[in-house]
Amino acid sequence: MTNKIYMIMPDTTLPFDLGLFHNYIKSMYKVGWITTWWHYIPGGLYFVESVYEVNQLYNVLIKHTGSRHIIIMEVNPKNQQGWLPKQAWDWFGSHR
């Protein structure tokens, strides 16, 4: 299996504890569901690298977001543009 980059964005309308969600993303890293992650844009937007398929990640994440809307989408780090800190571009550049 090859690693893929996914964008994860939950609905963060209240009540939503962004700190708990952040800790859950970190715990996914610790147990191997994701191999690395990036979070430079505030508000719940994460980019993660994983060998798992989008449906597998969804099934793990939905347990911690309940009936809240969430999107998990594969992204292509070779096709990008924007205005972000250098660390963000370095992260994307390391996943080309």
Backbone hydrogen bonds, N-H to C=O, Kabsch-Sander energy under -0.5 kcal/mol:
donor,donor_aa,acceptor,acceptor_aa,energy
4,K,50,S,-2.8
5,I,75,V,-0.6
6,Y,48,V,-2.8
7,M,73,M,-3.2
8,I,46,Y,-3.1
9,M,71,I,-2.4
11,D,69,H,-2.8
12,T,10,P,-0.6
18,L,16,F,-1.0
21,F,17,D,-2.0
22,H,18,L,-2.6
23,N,19,G,-2.3
24,Y,20,L,-1.9
25,I,21,F,-2.3
26,K,22,H,-2.4
27,S,23,N,-2.0
28,M,24,Y,-2.0
29,Y,25,I,-1.5
30,K,26,K,-2.0
31,V,27,S,-1.8
32,G,29,Y,-1.0
33,W,28,M,-2.0
34,I,28,M,-1.3
35,T,49,E,-2.9
36,T,49,E,-0.9
38,W,47,F,-2.7
45,L,41,I,-0.6
46,Y,8,I,-2.6
46,Y,44,G,-0.5
47,F,38,W,-2.4
48,V,6,Y,-2.6
49,E,36,T,-2.7
50,S,4,K,-2.3
57,L,53,E,-2.1
58,Y,54,V,-2.5
59,N,55,N,-2.3
60,V,56,Q,-1.4
61,L,57,L,-2.8
62,I,58,Y,-3.0
63,K,60,V,-0.5
64,H,61,L,-2.2
65,T,61,L,-0.6
65,T,62,I,-0.6
66,G,62,I,-1.4
68,R,65,T,-1.7
71,I,9,M,-1.9
73,M,7,M,-2.4
75,V,5,I,-2.9
79,N,76,N,-1.7
80,Q,78,K,-0.5
84,L,82,G,-0.5
88,A,85,P,-1.0
89,W,85,P,-1.5
90,D,86,K,-2.6
91,W,87,Q,-2.0
92,F,88,A,-2.5
93,G,89,W,-2.8
94,S,90,D,-1.7
95,H,92,F,-1.6
96,R,93,G,-1.0
